[in-house]
Amino acid sequence: MICDKFFTNVLFCCLVVQCLARLKGFEKLTSIDEAMSTFLKELKLKLLKSVRVPVHLALNRVVAEDIKAENDLPLFDRSTVDGYAVRAKDTFQASQFRPRILRLTGKERVQEKEARLVWTGNPLPHEADAVIMLEHTKKIPDGIEVGISVTPGENVSKRGEDVQKGEIAVKARTRLKPHHVGLLAALTVTHVNVVEKPKIAILSTGSELVDLGRKPKPNQIVDVNRVVLSLMCQELGAESLSLSIAKDDIQEIATKISEGIKKADIVITTGGTSVGQADLVPTAIDQIGAPGVIVHGITMRPGMPTALAVLQGKPVIVLSGNPVAAMVGFEVFARPLILKLLGVENEPRPMLKATLTRRAPSALGRQAFLRVRVFEKDGEFFAEPIRIKGAGILSTMTKANGYVIIPENCEGLEEGETVTVHLFDKMEKA
């Protein structure tokens, strides 16, 4: 019994020693907020230049300056319905049982007790101040019977009611959506100045990786990270540049990162950032130049091995090789940087409150990103935890549609607790 306990203690001590040796590079972990603050102080990011593009090609681009209306919209008082333009006072006290009779005219001026046929969008004739819908009238020889009274301005869109000349139609730093483009087109705007697309160079590291489209050997895996991160960049309106794959060789890694620094505004690498023998990226960065690696090891889960570096004034974000950890690291560090380069300061994920369906444990000292499946049932929102562990399990993302942040000082969340969910996909119904 004593002997068994002795060997158990020896085994435990050996495991502790191995873990300490493994984690030697992460003796000091930095919180997410402190890491980002330190990173930004070193960077001093500047807004990118603007480019002029046709308005119909500007979808999802960020406006570089306020766009002012050069004309009123609409340019004239116009009808909002199919009907008859009238002087409102000529219809007062009209009813179904005591209709008013109005003469029809085709002239540009509507006089007393006259009406003119107009269609939706037509300008109002002079002196007309209202429109009666067709269904509230009855055609008679040389005129109409009006069975309802209208007030001045009824069924009329006044000049400048939408946008007035000189008014800011679209504010600077707005990401253009279809309705913005539609408004600009209505104002006859043909070209707009937008912030140029940030260029993001993406490098995958690891001798075991092969490009998508090549059949991997038994000891190889497809490079998923470069595909996913490229699409996440495009989703934000950035242009991704592939630096391909670097083998586990310091010189090759350094050469490709240097290439990215020349071509791009941000360099993102994945893999090779932990503390194993093949984790060479931080060393390669420090060999390129100063200041090099600013932070290495973040109190986050997944993504603890994440590193942040600066070379030639440009950010280098070193993400984990595990796909989910890489995506979370991108969400936390790359996404805010890309938005800053675009000048977009406030574009958070949609958020909602939901009830946790079961307990979700977490480790103290780590800010955890819990993947959840949010669904609606009987008018209430619920969040079903997928898992915290499994930084390489891609299905934890495909099964989830949002994430919940568990603070560093919390050992987990309890079943029935109300949580804030950051949505990254559509919500389901139970």
C-alpha positions in Angstrom: 0.0 0.0 0.0 2.8 2.4 1.0 4.8 1.2 -2.0 1.9 1.9 -4.3 1.5 5.4 -2.8 5.2 6.0 -3.2 5.2 5.1 -6.9 2.1 7.1 -7.5 3.7 10.2 -6.0 6.9 9.6 -8.1 4.8 9.4 -11.2 2.9 12.5 -10.3 6.1 14.4 -9.8 7.5 13.3 -13.1 4.3 14.5 -14.9 4.6 17.8 -13.1 8.2 18.2 -14.2 7.3 17.3 -17.8 4.5 19.8 -17.8 6.7 22.6 -16.3 9.3 21.9 -18.9 6.7 22.0 -21.7 5.3 25.2 -20.4 8.6 27.0 -19.7 7.9 29.4 -22.5 4.6 30.4 -20.9 5.7 31.0 -17.3 4.0 34.4 -17.7 0.7 34.7 -19.5 -0.8 38.0 -20.5 -4.5 38.9 -20.3 -6.3 39.6 -23.6 -6.9 43.3 -22.7 -3.3 43.9 -21.6 -2.0 42.1 -24.7 -4.1 44.2 -27.1 -3.3 47.4 -25.3 0.4 46.7 -25.4 0.1 45.7 -29.1 -1.7 48.9 -30.1 0.7 51.2 -28.3 3.6 49.6 -30.2 1.7 49.7 -33.6 0.2 53.2 -33.8 -2.1 52.1 -36.6 -3.2 54.6 -39.3 -6.3 54.7 -41.4 -5.7 53.4 -44.9 -5.9 55.7 -48.0 -9.1 56.1 -50.0 -9.9 54.9 -53.5 -12.8 56.0 -55.8 -15.1 53.2 -57.0 -18.4 53.0 -59.0 -21.3 53.1 -56.5 -22.8 49.8 -57.9 -19.5 48.1 -57.0 -19.2 49.6 -53.5 -21.2 47.0 -51.6 -19.6 46.2 -48.2 -17.0 48.9 -48.7 -16.4 51.5 -46.0 -17.1 55.1 -46.9 -14.0 57.3 -46.5 -15.8 60.7 -46.1 -19.3 62.1 -45.5 -21.4 62.0 -48.6 -23.7 65.1 -48.8 -26.8 65.3 -51.0 -26.3 67.7 -53.9 -30.1 67.8 -54.5 -33.3 67.3 -52.6 -34.8 63.9 -52.6 -37.4 63.8 -54.0 -36.8 66.7 -56.3 -40.5 67.6 -56.4 -43.7 66.9 -54.5 -44.9 63.5 -55.8 -47.7 61.1 -55.4 -47.2 58.0 -53.3 -50.2 56.1 -54.8 -52.2 55.7 -58.0 -55.1 58.2 -57.8 -56.2 61.7 -58.4 -54.3 64.9 -57.5 -56.7 67.3 -55.8 -57.0 70.4 -53.6 -57.7 68.8 -50.2 -60.3 71.4 -49.3 -62.5 70.4 -52.3 -62.9 67.0 -50.6 -63.9 68.1 -47.1 -67.0 66.5 -45.8 -67.2 64.0 -48.7 -68.5 60.6 -47.8 -69.7 57.4 -49.4 -73.3 58.6 -49.1 -72.5 62.3 -50.0 -69.8 62.1 -52.6 -68.2 65.2 -54.0 -68.1 65.7 -57.8 -64.8 66.9 -59.3 -64.1 67.7 -62.9 -61.1 65.9 -64.6 -58.3 68.0 -66.1 -55.1 67.2 -68.0 -53.5 70.6 -67.3 -50.4 71.3 -65.2 -52.6 73.3 -62.7 -55.5 71.9 -60.7 -58.1 74.6 -60.1 -61.1 74.7 -57.8 -63.2 71.4 -57.9 -60.8 69.8 -60.4 -58.8 66.5 -60.3 -56.0 65.1 -62.4 -55.1 61.5 -62.8 -51.6 60.7 -61.4 -49.6 57.5 -60.9 -47.2 56.6 -58.1 -44.1 58.8 -58.4 -45.7 61.4 -60.7 -45.1 65.0 -59.7 -48.2 66.9 -58.3 -49.8 69.5 -60.6 -49.6 73.1 -59.4 -52.0 74.0 -56.5 -52.8 70.3 -55.8 -51.8 69.3 -52.3 -53.2 65.8 -51.8 -54.0 62.6 -53.7 -57.1 60.4 -53.5 -56.5 56.7 -54.1 -58.3 55.3 -57.1 -60.4 52.9 -55.0 -62.0 55.8 -53.2 -63.3 57.3 -56.4 -65.9 56.5 -59.0 -65.5 57.5 -62.7 -68.4 59.4 -64.2 -68.7 61.3 -67.5 -66.2 64.2 -67.5 -65.3 63.7 -63.8 -65.1 61.6 -60.7 -67.2 61.0 -57.5 -65.0 61.3 -54.4 -66.3 59.2 -51.5 -63.8 60.2 -48.9 -62.1 63.4 -47.6 -58.4 63.9 -47.6 -56.1 66.3 -45.7 -53.4 68.4 -47.1 -50.2 66.3 -47.8 -52.1 63.0 -47.8 -50.6 60.4 -50.1 -47.9 62.9 -51.1 -44.1 62.8 -50.6 -42.9 66.3 -50.2 -39.8 67.7 -51.9 -36.7 67.0 -49.7 -38.8 64.8 -47.4 -36.3 61.9 -47.8 -33.0 63.9 -47.9 -32.5 67.7 -48.2 -29.8 69.3 -50.3 -26.6 69.7 -48.2 -27.7 67.0 -45.7 -25.3 64.1 -45.0 -26.8 61.2 -46.8 -24.2 58.6 -45.6 -21.7 59.3 -42.8 -18.0 58.5 -43.1 -16.9 55.1 -41.8 -20.2 53.5 -42.8 -20.0 50.1 -44.3 -22.2 50.3 -47.4 -25.2 48.0 -47.5 -27.8 47.6 -50.3 -30.0 50.3 -48.8 -27.1 52.8 -48.6 -26.2 52.1 -52.3 -29.9 52.5 -53.2 -30.1 55.9 -51.5 -26.9 57.1 -53.2 -28.2 55.9 -56.6 -31.5 57.9 -55.9 -29.3 60.9 -55.3 -27.6 60.3 -58.7 -24.3 59.5 -57.1 -22.2 57.5 -59.5 -18.9 57.1 -57.7 -17.9 57.1 -54.0 -14.6 57.4 -52.1 -14.1 54.3 -50.0 -11.3 53.1 -47.7 -9.0 50.8 -49.7 -9.1 47.1 -48.7 -6.6 46.1 -46.0 -4.2 43.5 -47.4 -3.7 40.5 -45.0 -0.9 38.1 -45.8 -1.6 34.6 -44.4 1.1 32.0 -43.8 0.6 28.4 -42.6 3.6 26.7 -41.0 4.2 23.0 -40.5 6.0 20.2 -42.5 2.9 18.1 -42.2 0.7 20.5 -44.2 -0.4 20.2 -47.8 -2.4 22.6 -50.0 -6.1 22.0 -50.5 -6.5 19.9 -53.7 -3.5 17.7 -53.0 -4.1 14.3 -51.6 -2.4 14.1 -48.2 -0.1 11.2 -47.3 -0.8 9.2 -44.1 1.4 11.6 -42.1 0.0 14.8 -43.7 -3.1 17.0 -43.2 -4.8 19.6 -45.5 -4.0 23.2 -44.7 -7.5 24.3 -43.4 -6.4 27.4 -41.6 -5.3 29.4 -44.6 -8.7 28.8 -46.3 -10.8 29.7 -43.2 -8.8 32.8 -42.2 -8.8 34.1 -45.8 -12.6 33.9 -45.9 -12.8 35.6 -42.5 -10.7 38.4 -43.9 -13.0 38.7 -47.0 -16.0 38.7 -44.7 -14.7 42.0 -43.2 -13.9 43.6 -46.5 -10.2 42.8 -46.5 -8.1 41.3 -49.2 -6.2 38.1 -48.3 -2.8 37.3 -49.8 -1.5 33.7 -49.5 2.1 33.2 -48.4 1.5 29.4 -48.9 3.0 26.9 -46.5 6.4 27.1 -44.7 8.1 23.9 -43.5 9.4 23.7 -40.0 12.5 25.7 -40.9 13.4 29.0 -39.2 14.9 30.5 -42.4 12.0 29.5 -44.6 9.5 30.9 -42.1 11.5 34.2 -41.7 11.7 34.6 -45.5 8.0 34.2 -46.0 7.1 36.5 -43.1 9.5 39.1 -44.6 7.7 38.7 -47.9 4.4 39.3 -46.2 5.6 42.5 -44.4 6.5 44.0 -47.8 3.2 43.2 -49.5 0.6 43.5 -46.7 -0.8 45.7 -43.9 -1.1 42.7 -41.5 0.7 39.3 -41.5 -1.1 36.4 -39.9 0.7 33.1 -39.3 -0.7 29.8 -38.0 1.1 27.0 -36.3 4.6 26.8 -34.8 3.8 29.1 -31.8 3.8 26.8 -28.8 6.9 25.7 -27.0 7.8 22.4 -28.8 10.9 21.8 -30.9 9.0 22.5 -34.1 7.4 25.8 -32.8 9.8 28.1 -34.6 7.7 31.1 -35.6 8.4 33.5 -32.6 12.1 32.8 -33.0 12.0 33.4 -36.8 10.2 36.8 -36.1 12.8 37.9 -33.6 15.5 37.1 -36.1 13.9 39.4 -38.7 14.1 42.5 -36.6 13.0 44.6 -33.7 10.8 45.0 -31.8 9.7 41.5 -32.8 7.5 39.5 -30.5 5.7 41.8 -28.0 3.5 39.2 -26.3 3.6 35.4 -26.3 1.1 33.4 -24.3 -2.4 34.8 -23.7 -4.8 33.9 -20.9 -7.4 32.6 -23.4 -8.9 29.2 -24.2 -8.5 28.1 -26.9 -5.6 30.0 -28.2 -3.2 30.3 -25.3 0.0 30.0 -27.5 -1.1 33.1 -29.5 1.7 35.7 -30.0 1.6 39.3 -31.1 4.6 40.9 -32.9 5.6 44.1 -34.7 8.0 44.3 -37.7 8.6 47.5 -39.6 5.7 49.1 -37.8 3.3 46.4 -39.1 1.4 43.9 -37.0 2.2 40.2 -37.1 -0.4 37.9 -35.4 0.8 34.4 -34.6 -2.1 32.1 -34.2 -2.3 28.5 -33.0 -2.2 25.7 -35.6 -5.4 24.3 -34.2 -8.3 25.5 -36.5 -10.7 26.5 -33.7 -8.0 28.2 -31.7 -6.9 30.0 -34.9 -10.4 31.3 -35.5 -10.9 32.4 -31.9 -7.5 34.2 -32.1 -8.5 35.9 -35.3 -11.8 37.0 -33.7 -10.0 38.5 -30.7 -7.0 40.1 -32.3 -7.1 40.3 -36.1 -10.8 41.3 -36.5 -10.4 44.5 -34.3 -7.2 45.5 -36.2 -8.8 45.1 -39.6 -11.7 47.2 -38.5 -9.3 49.9 -37.2 -7.5 50.0 -40.5 -10.9 50.6 -42.2 -11.8 53.2 -39.7 -14.8 51.2 -38.4 -14.8 51.5 -34.6 -18.1 49.9 -33.8 -19.1 46.7 -35.6 -19.7 44.1 -32.9 -21.1 40.7 -33.4 -24.9 40.6 -32.8 -25.6 39.8 -29.2 -28.5 38.5 -27.2 -29.3 37.1 -23.7 -30.0 33.4 -23.4 -30.4 30.8 -20.8 -27.7 28.1 -20.5 -29.1 24.6 -20.9 -26.4 22.9 -18.8 -23.4 23.6 -16.7 -20.2 24.7 -18.5 -17.0 24.2 -16.4 -13.9 26.4 -17.0 -10.4 26.8 -15.6 -9.5 29.7 -13.5 -6.9 32.1 -15.0 -8.2 31.5 -18.6 -10.8 33.6 -20.5 -12.7 30.8 -22.2 -14.7 31.1 -25.4 -17.5 28.6 -25.0 -19.1 27.6 -28.3 -22.9 27.4 -28.0 -25.9 26.5 -30.1 -28.6 29.2 -29.6 -32.2 28.3 -30.3 -35.6 29.8 -29.6 -38.3 27.9 -27.8 -41.7 29.3 -26.7 -40.5 32.9 -27.2 -37.3 32.4 -25.1 -33.7 32.0 -26.1 -31.5 29.1 -24.9 -27.8 28.4 -25.3 -26.6 24.8 -25.5 -22.9 24.4 -24.8 -21.0 22.5 -27.4 -17.6 22.3 -25.6 -14.7 24.3 -24.5 -12.0 21.7 -25.1 -11.1 20.5 -28.6 -9.2 23.4 -30.3 -8.7 21.2 -33.3 -12.3 20.0 -33.6 -13.9 22.0 -36.4 -17.3 20.6 -35.8 -17.5 22.6 -32.6 -17.8 25.6 -34.8 -20.2 24.1 -37.4 -22.5 22.9 -34.6 -22.4 26.3 -32.9 -23.9 29.6 -34.0 -22.3 31.8 -31.3 -20.0 31.9 -28.3 -20.1 32.9 -24.7 -17.1 34.5 -22.9 -16.4 32.9 -19.5 -14.2 35.4 -17.5 -10.8 34.4 -16.1 -11.9 34.6 -12.5 -14.8 32.1 -13.1 -14.7 28.3 -12.7 -17.6 27.9 -15.0 -21.3 28.8 -15.7 -24.2 27.1 -14.1 -27.3 25.6 -15.8 -30.1 28.1 -16.0 -27.7 31.1 -15.8 -28.4 34.0 -18.2 -25.5 34.5 -20.5 -24.6 37.0 -23.3 -24.1 35.2 -26.6 -22.1 36.7 -29.5 -23.7 35.3 -32.7 -21.7 34.4 -35.7 -24.3 32.4 -37.6 -28.1 32.3 -37.9 -30.3 31.2 -35.0 -32.5 28.2 -34.9 -35.9 27.3 -33.5 -36.3 24.3 -31.3 
